[in-house]
């Protein structure tokens, strides 16, 4: 049971989750089922960092139903990212992959020592890699290479990588050369 209290301005006191649920109720009042299926209209999957400063739909001019968006810390291509891309392509028809990292990423400040620190704290070493990096351009290149060389992906001819500038909102394309 929620203990949140609606305020006159519509803001709900209580937990952040209570605030999100209140916003969802407002959204649902205006919601109309667009009648789409899960296949993206533009047949593109976008892999990007989970950073809250990236509003992918606005930055890319995307509408609901246009693209699959796959987000994680750093926007790096991990085994789970390949899993999602494989399902996106083979089951849901996407053909293009857009990779987006960004300036000022938190992964640039971490190292793999983060896993050791977690192990010291909780008594168990994580099975996953941090995937930290120092050079955002090089990490985009590595992510493009991981996509292009995956045997599970059916479409690797249209894979492009970018760095989003969090101060200007512009994308800068990264080439593989």
Order of alpha helices (4+ residues) and beta strands (2+ residues): alpha-beta-alpha-beta-alpha-beta-alpha-alpha-beta-beta
